[in-house]
């Protein structure tokens, strides 16, 4: 960039609406302001004011009003009206102080755009015959004006001011040079700013300082060029010189890397900064912790936070809440609570936002006891619960079906003088609708309206979904009509499709079809998802003929079935033992040039294996591989399970070993299948090794894993090993369920281990663990008068007297 180029920069177009008095400088404003002209008289003034006007006092008072946010544009223009009527000159310091205050004034009710007003007032000084009333602009004046241009989003005008500044012959200082860089950067001319910084500033007698570099570094980072910013920073640091970067410069580039997702580069620069002896401040730490939390690098964020505290930097409330929010969002509310306690022990007082964050974390994870304990501690710590806090509690209890507790909180809320809002009523009404308590839900709606609150779309949607689910379609029509009369958008086909799908999954396909008809009657047009959901419902209940009638209606409505529709029908045939019809439909699908998905192939393979047609399934797998179709993990799971189901365990184990060699990330379900297969073919040691490898591969054994191990160990007579496995299960916080206990009882009884079986029968409580019908039948058969173990009946727990002969007969 040359000096000549700066001299010819035209005024900028405004980037946003500005007051009419803030237009770009007129042509004559680019000439030096008049210094000695005749006094301009107001057209409405015929005589001099009676009082003497003190310009310093007037501008000082106006400057204070700007800082207080009480000076309006009209007041400012009135001040300049006075200026142009007076003979007393205004010192440049007074004018500069006033313009600088305007440039930095935050938006307020009185003054929305201070920078634009500063430019408009300077225009008046230049445009109107101010005479000797205002001293000539100084270096400071031009610096303020250039800064105002940047703040008013008019950087090109700022460059024009710099050109005018050069023509005055004034010598640039460091502040003017920095504002020039800001104007270039704001004008998206960052490369020119870099050139100016590195090669041209010396022409103006200025040496770049850390502020100059920080301006350019920020612009590069804002343009997603953080690597170039880092290169510039490291180049200057290596060359040495007068400029020494501070924490702001480093923090700018670190933040830029985080914005671009370059977490490792940001962390590396953070460590480099500390090695340079630059101590991070609270802003640096907060930026790093917040960025790490956003990318879910919680462990790294925790380390940085600990370092922050160890270095004596107190986390501000934003950092505190940001870290806790991220922990809670990732299901780590217990850790958030530990951090909460550690911060309070160091003297930091949490505000209601921090409390709300932890309460919400507890609520989301279902830790209701911890939630209510924290809530009860708020009052003792001087924190008054607001509506949002009560809404969190009510929602937590409501989602757990604990409506009695939810309503107690609702009552307590009102007793403490906190009025429920629309969100509160929406939470309660939605919960009541989910529970089928529609009369109570309507009662809450009426009470809500009586208090002056109007229901929103969410409340109507909950009610409509509730009445749809429970069959009152007349009420649905009434509510839809009410919504439309209030100008609210009625539920669309996406909503009705969701309701239809839910009903179909519950086997209530008739009710789902009624909702389908209702949606059409109120003017909604079913789409492919709606039709496919209804087709799926009929397939699930085995009514394939009706499923195809819906398909015919779909085609008649001009909607072509897609791959998901065909896959749904294929699944219906598979479930109902009609795999040949499924294969025929698959051929039709291919003829219609509809490309099958992984789910389509999986559905057919599952159907073939269920029908015992292993050879056909193997042929299909071969065809998939030959056609280049990717065999996904879900397909491998179906193949392995199908082979095991059809007594091809050895073949399944061989395939499994090949899959493991491919470094495919396996899930626990597949491992459970293979453990069971290995036991079936007497390969117990391999099964044990595979079980041991689960934790080593980063997976966690689930209830099904333990059930597979325990039942197979018992079948092989390894009772002690099975009991050890059960103990390990309980220690890993995976409680044995009713199915497992019944399996254990049956296996032990069949092996004659009556005493041990009796010990497990003692766990039956009729609640979480109950005797299954097959277990009861076995007990009756073994301990009746003609039973095999009749003489051992006294070894059973005393709570089972009904197996005595008189009762059985």
N, C-alpha and C positions, 0 to 999 in steps of 0.2 A: 504494500500500500504506500502511496506517495502522498506528500503534503498537498500537491496539486489536486489529487483525487478527492481528498477530504474537502477542499474548498468548493468543489462543484457538486456536492451531494445535495439533491433537492429535498424540500420538506417531505415528511412521511405522510401517507394517508393514515387516518386513525384506524385502530384495530377494534375499537368498541365505541358505542355511542357516547358522546361527550356533550356537555352543555354547549349552547350556541356560542357562549363567550370563550370557549376553549378551542376555536378553530385554529388551523395552522397559521403561523406568522404571515402577514401579508408581505407583498414584495418590498414595500418601503421599510418594513421592520428589520430587514437584513442590513440596513445602514446604521451607523452609530447613532444612538439616541440624541435628540437635540439637547444641547447643554445650556445655551443662553438664548432663550426665546422669550417673547412677551408673555406675560401671565395670561393664562386662559381663564375667562370668566364664564361661570355657569349662566345659561340662558335664563334661568329662573332667579338669578341673584343680581341685585342691583346695588348692593352695598356690602362692605366688608363686615364679617362677623364681629360682634362686639367683644367676644372673648378671645384671648390669645391661645392659639392651638399649639400644644407641645407634641411634636412628632415622635420623640423618643417614648414618651409616656403612652401615647395612643397606640403605637406599634407593639410596645411591650405588653399592654393590656390585651391587645388582639391576639398576640402570640400565646399568652396564657389561656385565652379562651379556645384557641385551636387545640392546645394540649388537653384541655378539659373536655373537648368534644362538644362545645356549645356554640361555636361560631358557624354561622350559615354563610353560603355564598353571597346572599344579599347583604349581610353585615360586612363582608370583606369588600364588596364593591362600594358600599357606602363609605368605608374607610378611605378608599382611593378617590371617591368623590370629594371628600374633605381635603385629601392631599392636593388635588388639582386646584382647589380654591385658595390655598394658603400660600403665604410668602415664606414661611419658615421651611428651610430645606430639611429633607429626611436623610440622616446619615446612612451610608450603605450598610453598616452593621445592623441597623434596625430593620431595614428592608430585607437583608439577607436572612436574618434570624426568623422573620415572619414567613418568608418563602420556604425556608428549610423546614419549619414546623408544618407548613401545609404539605410539603412533599412527603413527610413521614407520618402524616396524620392517618390513623386507622379509620376505616369507614364507620360512620355514626349516623344517628337519626338526623342530626343537623347538617352533617357534611359527608356526602357519600364518596366524593372523589377529590381529595385534597391536591394530588399532583396536577390534575387537569386545571384546577382552579389557580394554582400557582402559575402555570403557563399563561392562562388567560389574563391574570393581573399584570404579568410582565408585558404582555402584548399591549395592555392599556398604557403602560409607562412609555413604551416605544411609539405607539400609534398616536396618542393624544399629546398635546403640547404641554408637557410637564415642566418645561423650562428648567430653572435651577432648583426645583423642588426635590429632585432626586439626583443623587450623585451618579456618575457613570458606573456601569457594571464592572465588577472586579473579577479576579480569578475565582474567588469564592462564589460569586453570583453565577458565573457560567457553570461551575461545578454543580451547583444546586439545580440549575435548569436542566442540565444533562441527566442528572439523577431523576428529576421529575419526569422527564421524557420516558426513561426506562420504566418507572413505576406506572406511568399512564399508558403503557404499551404502545409508545410512539418512538421507538429507537432511532428511526431514520431522521426524525426531527432533531433528536439529540446529536446526531452526526452533523446536521446542518449548523447547529449551535457551535459545535467544535470548529467548523470551518469559519464561522463568523469570529470566534474567539481568536483564531490564528491571524485574521486580518487586523485585529485591534493592536497587535504587537505585544500583547501581554505574554509573559513567560509561563508555560505550563508547569504545574507542580504535580506531585504524586497523586493527589486526589483527582485532578482533572484527567490525568492519564488513566487512572483506574475506572473513572466513569466512561471514558472513551472505550475501554475494553468491554465494559458492561453493555454499552450501546451496540457494539459490533456483535457481541454474543446474543443479545436479545433480538437482533436483526437476522439471526441465523447465519452469521458470517464468521463462524468460529475459526475457520482456517486463517482468515485475515487477522483475527485477534491473536492467534498463535504467532503469526509472522510479526505483528506489531510488538508483541511481548518480547520475542527473542531478538529482533533485529532493528526495530524502528524507534523504540522508546528513548534510546540514547540520543536520537536526533533532537528530541525535545528537552534534553538535559535531565531525563528521569532514569533512575535505576529501578528495575522491577523489584518489588518487595513481595512478601508473602501474601499480601492482599491481592496484588495483581495476579499472581499465579493462582490463587484460590478461585478468582473469578473465572479464569480460563479453564481450570480443572473442572469446576462445576458445570460449565457449558459443555465440555466434552462428555462428561458423565450423563448429563441430561439428554445428549444426542446418542446415548448408548454406545459411546466410544471410550469406555472406562480403561481399556487396555492402552489406548493412546495417552490417556491421562496419566496412567501409571508410568508409561515410557517417559513422558515429560518430567514427571516428578523424580524419577530415578536418574535421568540425565542431568538435571540441575543439581541434585544431591551429589552426584559423582564429580561434577565439575567444581563443586565448592563455591566460593564466592560469598557475597554479603548476605544472600537470601538463605534463611534457615526455616524450613517448613515447620509449621506448628500442628497441633492436634486437629485444627479445623481442616487443613489441607488433606491430611491423611484420612480423616473421617469422611470427607467428601468422596474420595475415590473408593474407600471401603463400601460406602453406601451405594455407590454406582455399581460396583460388582454384584452386590446383593440384589439390586433391582434387575440385573441381567441374568440372575440365576447362577452366577459364578461364585458359589459359596466357598469353595476351597481357596480361590484366589483372594477373596475378601479376608478369610481367616489368616492366610499367609501374610498379607499386608498388615493386618492387625498385629501379628507377632513381630514383624519387621519394625513397625512403629515403636513398639515397646523396647526392642533391642537398640533403637536409636536414642533411647532415654526419654522419649516423649510419653508423658503420662496421660492415659485416656481420661476424659472427663465424663460426667454423667450422660451427656448427649451421645458421645461415642459408644459408651457401654449400652445405652438404651437402644440405639440404632442397631447394634450388632445382635443384642438379645432378641429384639423384635423380629429382625430378619431371620434369625435361626429358628425362631418359633414358627414363623410363617412357612418355612420349608420342612417343618416337623423334625428338625434336628435338636430335639429337646435335651438330650444328654450334653451336647456341646453348649447349648444355651445355659444349662445348669452350671457347667464349669466356668463359663464367662461370668455368670452372675456371682458365683462364689468368689471368683477373683476380684470382682468389683467390690464386694463387701470386705474382703481381706485387705484391699488397698485403701480402705477408709472412705470409699465413695458410696454415699447413701443412695439406694435406688429411689427414684421418684415414683409417684403413685402410678404413672402410666406404665413404667417398666414393671412394677410389681404386678399390676393387673394383667398386663400383656402376657407375662410368663405364666401366671396362674390360669389365665383363660386357655392358653395353649395346652397346658397340662390337663386341664379338665376336658378340653375338646378331644384329647387323645386317650380318654378313659383313665387318667392318672390323678383322680381327685385326692387320693390319700397322700400322694407326694405334694400336691398343691396345698393340702392342709398342713403338712410338715413345714413347708416354706412359709405359709401364713403364720404359724406359731413362731418360727425363727425370726421373722421380721418384727413381730410384735414384741418379742423378748428383747430386741435391740432398740426399742423405744419408738418404732414407727407405728403410727395410729392409722389403721385401715379406714377408708371411707365406705359409704354405702355401696359404691360400685364394686369394690373388692369383695365385700360380703356377698353381694348378689352373684358375682362370678363363682365363688366357692359353693354357694347354695345351689346354683344351677348345675354345677358339676356333680354334687352329691345327688341331686334329683335325677339327673340323666342316668347315673349308674345305679339308681335304686337304693342308695344308702340313706334311707329315710330317717333312721335314728340319729345319724351324724348330722343330717340336715336340720332336724328340729332342735338338736342341742346347740348348733351354731346360731340358729335363729333366736333361741332363748338367751344366748350370751350377748346379743346385740344391745339390748336395753341396758344391761349393766355397763357396757362400754360407751354409752351415750349416743348410740346410733338408733334413730327412729325409723322403723320400717316404713317404706312407701308402698304404693300400689304394686309396683313391679315385684318387690320382694314377696308380697302376699300371693301374687299371681304364680310365682315360681312354686310356692308351697302347695297351692291348690292344684296346680297342674300335675305336680309330682304324685300327690295322693290320688287324684282322679285317674291318672294313667295306670295306676296299680289297682284300680277298681275299689279303692277305699273311700267311697263317697261320704261316709259318715265323718271321717277325719277331715276330708276336704271341706265339708259344710261347716265343721267346727272352726276351721281357719277362716272361712267366709264370714262367719258370725263375729269372730274375734276382730277381724279387719274393720268391720263396721263399728264395733264397740270402741276401737281406738281412734275413731274419727276419720278413717281412710275410706273414701267412697269407691266402690267397685267401678271399674271402667268397662268399656266394651270388650276388651281382651279378657277380663275376669269372667264376665257372663259367657263369652264364647267358649272358654275353657270348661266351665261347669256344664253348659248345655251340650257341648260335644261329648263329654263323658257320660252324661245321662242318656244321650242317644245311643252311644255304643253299648250301654247296658240294657237297652230296650225300655228304659223308663221315660217313654215319650210324653206321658201326661205331666210328669215332673218337669221335663224339659220345656214344655209349653208354659207351665206355670212360671218358670224362671224368665221366660221370654216376656210374659205379661208384666211381671214385676219390673223388669228392666225398662220396658216402655213407660211404665208408670213413674219411674224416677227421671224421665226425660231423656234417656239414652235410646238411640235408634239402632236396631240390629243391622249388622253389616252383611256382606256377601258370605263371609265365613260362617256366620251363625245360621243363615238360611240354608247354606249348603249342608251343614251338620244335620239340621232338622229334616231336610229332604232326603238325605242319605239314610237317616234313621227310619223314616216312614217307608222308604223304598224297601229297606231290608226287612221290615216287619209287616209289609203287605198292605199298608193303607194308601193305595194309589190316589184315592179321592183327596186326601190331605196333601199329597204331593202336588197335585194339580192346583190346589188352592194356594199353596205356598209359592209355587212358580208364578202364578198369576199376580200374587201380592208383590213379588220381586219386580216383575215387569212394570206394574203400576207405579212403583217407586223409582223407576228409571234405572234399576239395577240389571246387569246382564244376567240372564237366566243360566242355569247349569247347561253346559254344552255337551256334545256327544262324547267328549273325552271323559267327562264326569260319569255319564251314564254307562259308558263302556267299562269303567272301573267297577261300578256297582254290579253290572252284569257278570263281569269276570269273577268277582268275589262270591256271588251267589252260586255261580256254576262250580266253583272250586268246593263249595259246601254241599254240592249235589242237589241244589235247589234250582234246577234248570227251568221248571215250570214258572217259578217266581221271576227268574231272570228273563224269560220270554215275555212276561207281562210288562216288565220294565222296558224291554226292547220296543214293544208296541206303544207304550206310553211316550217314549222319546219321539217316535215317529208322529204321534198324534199332536204333540206340542210344537212340531215344526222342525225337529232335529233330523238330520240325514245320517243314518248309520254309515260308518266307514268300514274298511276291511278289518280293522281291529275289532269293531263291534260284532260283525258277523262271525269272525273267527272265534271270539270268546264264546258266543252262543253255540257254535259248532262243537267246540271243546266240551261244553257242558253236556251236550247230548252224547258225545263219545264217552265221557266219563261214566255215564249211567248205562252205557251199553245200547243206546238207541241210535244205531247207525243210520237207520232209514230216515229218522227225523233230522239227523245231522246233514244228510244229503239234500233234504228238502230245504233246509236253510241255505245250503250251498246253491241250490237252484234259484232261490229268491235273491241271493247275492248277485248272481250273474244277470238275472232279470233286471236288477236295479242298476246295471251298468258298471258293477264293480268286479274287476277280475281277481280271482283268488291268487294269492302270492305263495311263496315257498312256505311261509308259516302256516297258511291255511292247509296246504297239502300235508305238511308235517303233522299237524293236529289230527287230520283224518287217518294218516298212517299209524299214528299212535293209538287211535281208537281201534283200528283193525288189530293191531298188535295186542292190545289189552284184552280184546274179546276173542282171541284165538283164531283170527281170520287172516293169517299172514299171507295166504295166496291172493286174497283180495287186495291186500296191501301192496304186494309186488306188482299186481296189475295196475293199481293206481300210480305207483312209482313210475312205471313205464309210460303211462299217460302224461305224467308230469314232465318226464324227460322229452316226450314228443312235443309238448307245448313250450319247449325251450326254457323251462324254469330250472335254474341251476340249484341243485340240492346243497344244503348247508351241512355243517358238522352235525347239527342236531337231527337233520333228516337221516343221514347215514346211521347215526347212533340209534335212532328209533327203529329203523329196519333191522339192524344187527341185533338189537335187544329182542325184537319179535321173533327173529329166526332162532336165537338161542333159547328163548322161552318155549318154542315149539319143538325143541330138541333137534333142530336141523343144523347141526354143527358144520357139516360139510358145505352147505349153502352159505353159511355165515363166513367160513374161511374163504370161499370163492369170492364173496363180495369184498372182503378185506383185500384180497389180491387185486381185484379190479380197481379198488380205490387207489392202491399204491401205484398200479400201472398207469392210471389216469393223472397222476401227479397230485391227487388230493392229499392234503396234510392230515396225518393221523394225530389228532390232538390227545391230550391227557385224558379227556372224558371218553374218547373212543377206546383208548387202551384200557380204561377202567371197565367199560362194558365187555370188551373182549375177554379180559382176565376173569371177570365174574362169570361170564357165559361159559367159558371153558371149565371153570371149577364146578359150575352147576351141572354140567353134562359129563361129569366124571373124567375130565381131561386135566386133572390137577398137575401131573408131571409136565404136560405140554405148557400149561399156564406158567409153571415155575421157570421153565426154559425161556419163554417169552419175557417173563418178568426180569430175568437176569440180563437179557439183551437190552431191555428198556433202561435198566439201571446203568448199564454201560454207556448209554447215550447221554448221560448227565441230565436227564429230564427231571425236573423238580416234581417229585411224587407227593401225593397227599396222604393223610392218615387213613382215609377210606380204602385206598388201594392196598396199603400195607396190612390193614386188618383182613382184607380178603385173602392175601397171600399167606399170612400167618395161619389162618384157618385151613388153607389148602395144604400147607406143609404138615400140619398135624394129621390131616386126613390120610396122607400117604406115608405116615410114620417117619417124618423128617423133623423130629422134635428139636434137635439141636439147632437146625437152621432156623426154625421158628423162634427159638429163644434168642438167637443172634440177631434176627430181624427186629424183634421187639426191642432189644438193647440198642439198636441203631437208630431208633425213632428220635430219642432225645438228642443223640449226637448230630442228627441232620437238621436240628432246629425246630422239630415238630414236637407236639405234646400229645401223649397217649390220651384218648378220650374214653368215655364209658364203654363204647363198643369194643375198643382195643382190650380193655381189661376183661370184659365179658368173654371175648374170644379166648384169651389166655386162660382164664380161670376155669371155664367149662371144659376146655380141652385137657387141661392138667387133671381135672377131676375124673374125666372119662378114662384117662390112663392110670387112674389109681394113685396119683401123686397129690394126696390130700394136703400134706404139709406144705408143699410148694404152692398149691392153690391158695391156702390160707395166708401164706406170706405175700402172695400177689395181691390178695384182697386188702391186706394191711397197708401195702404200698399205695394201693388205690385210694384208700381213705386218707392217708397222710398227704397225698397230692391234692387234697380238697376236691376229689371226685367221688361223691357219695354213691354207693351202690343203690341202684333203683329196684323197683318191685320186680321187674322182669328177671334181673340177675339173681335176686334172692330165691325166686321160684325155681329158676334153673338149678341152682345149687341144691335146694331141698329135694327136687325130683331125682337128680343124679345120685345124691347120697342115699336116698331111700332105695333106689334100684340096686345100689351096691351093698345094701344091708347095713349101712352106717346110720342106724336109727338115732343113736345118741347125738352124733354130730348134726344130723338133719334136724333133731329137736332143738339144738342150740340156735340154728338159723330160723326155725319156726318161731322162736321167742322174739325175733325182730319184727314179726308181723304185727302192725298196730292198727290195721284197718283204715289207715289214712294214706300216708305216703307209700306204705307197703301193704299189699293185700294178697291173700291167696288167690291164684288164678284157678279157673275152672278145672284145668287139666291137673293141677296139683291136688285140688280137693278130691277129684275123681280117683287119683292114684292112692291117696290116703285111705279112702273108703275101701278101695279094692284090697289094699295090703293089711288093713287093721280090722276089717269086719270079722264076723265069727268064722268064716271060711277063709279068711285072709292069711297070707303067707307069714305075716309078722304079728298075728293076733296076740301071741304071748308077750310081745314086747311093747304093748300099747301103753304100759305104765311109764315107759321111758320118754314118752312125749310130754310136752309142757302141760300142766294141769288145766290150762284154759281151752283144751281141746277134748272135753268129755263126750262130745257128740259122736265120737268114733266108737263108743261102747256098743255092744251088740244090740241092746234093747232099742237104742235110739236109731241105729241104722236100719233095723228091720221094721 
